[in-house]
Amino acid sequence: MTSEGLYCPLSDFHIDKKRKVNDAVHKQIHRNHARKKAATYYYATSAILKTCLGKNIVVKTYNHGENFYVNGVQVSFHSTGYILGSAQIHINH
């Protein structure tokens, strides 16, 4: 945990960041989770994130269960069913 939020030092990204960061991986879009101030967002549903934060943000979207890499570390989203667009984040290194 850092002042910017939950941090993955292996690949230099934050989960549900609190302050300005380069890479932000989001598990859900409540106002206390989604904030502007990231260079790149990783999320399962770009339409929801862009509705909340604006059309001009950079969002890399991935389907639930699809593996992708953030700075060399494998990540995937998995549905929680909690709220529309919510996901668990699996980090594999």
Secondary structure per residue as TSV (DSSP state, phi and psi in degrees):
chain	resnum	aa	ss	phi	psi
A	1	M	-	360.0	131.7
A	2	T	B	-124.8	176.3
A	3	S	T	-65.9	-20.1
A	4	E	T	-84.3	-17.0
A	5	G	B	131.9	-171.2
A	6	L	E	-63.4	127.0
A	7	Y	E	-120.9	136.8
A	8	C	E	-107.2	97.0
A	9	P	T	-66.9	-24.5
A	10	L	T	-62.3	-30.5
A	11	S	T	-130.8	11.4
A	12	D	T	57.9	50.0
A	13	F	E	-132.4	160.3
A	14	H	E	-114.1	147.1
A	15	I	E	-103.5	126.9
A	16	D	S	47.5	58.1
A	17	K	-	-57.2	157.2
A	18	K	S	-108.2	-24.8
A	19	R	S	-133.7	-178.6
A	20	K	-	-63.5	129.3
A	21	V	E	-143.6	168.7
A	22	N	E	-77.2	-56.2
A	23	D	E	-117.2	126.9
A	24	A	E	-125.9	121.5
A	25	V	E	-100.7	126.1
A	26	H	-	-113.1	138.1
A	27	K	S	-100.0	-22.0
A	28	Q	-	-161.0	164.9
A	29	I	-	-119.4	77.2
A	30	H	-	-98.2	161.1
A	31	R	T	-60.9	-30.2
A	32	N	T	-80.5	-6.1
A	33	H	T	-105.3	-44.8
A	34	A	-	-95.4	118.1
A	35	R	-	-136.3	151.1
A	36	K	S	-67.5	173.4
A	37	K	-	99.4	34.6
A	38	A	E	-127.7	143.5
A	39	A	E	-69.8	-42.3
A	40	T	E	-137.3	134.1
A	41	Y	E	-107.5	143.0
A	42	Y	E	-116.9	125.7
A	43	Y	E	-157.8	159.3
A	44	A	S	-79.5	-21.4
A	45	T	-	-139.3	100.1
A	46	S	H	-67.5	-33.8
A	47	A	H	-60.2	-41.1
A	48	I	H	-66.7	-46.6
A	49	L	H	-63.7	-42.1
A	50	K	H	-68.4	-31.3
A	51	T	H	-65.4	-39.3
A	52	C	H	-77.7	-38.0
A	53	L	H	-113.3	-8.3
A	54	G	-	114.0	150.8
A	55	K	T	-71.2	-18.6
A	56	N	T	-91.3	3.9
A	57	I	S	-77.9	155.8
A	58	V	-	-94.5	116.4
A	59	V	E	-123.8	127.8
A	60	K	E	-103.2	117.3
A	61	T	E	-106.6	147.4
A	62	Y	-	-141.1	144.8
A	63	N	-	-70.7	154.4
A	64	H	T	-58.9	132.8
A	65	G	T	87.5	-10.1
A	66	E	-	-82.2	128.0
A	67	N	-	-81.6	139.5
A	68	F	E	-145.4	169.8
A	69	Y	E	-120.9	136.9
A	70	V	E	-119.0	108.2
A	71	N	T	50.1	44.7
A	72	G	T	88.7	-2.4
A	73	V	E	-110.0	132.1
A	74	Q	E	-76.4	132.6
A	75	V	E	-133.3	149.4
A	76	S	E	-149.0	152.6
A	77	F	E	-100.7	145.7
A	78	H	E	-138.3	129.1
A	79	S	E	-59.2	139.4
A	80	T	-	-107.1	-24.9
A	81	G	-	75.0	6.5
A	82	Y	S	-68.1	-58.3
A	83	I	S	-139.2	165.7
A	84	L	T	-53.8	122.2
A	85	G	T	86.9	-2.0
A	86	S	-	-73.2	150.5
A	87	A	E	-152.4	149.7
A	88	Q	E	-84.6	152.6
A	89	I	E	-112.7	124.6
A	90	H	E	-106.0	123.3
A	91	I	E	-111.8	123.6
A	92	N	E	-122.8	117.4
A	93	H	-	-139.7	360.0
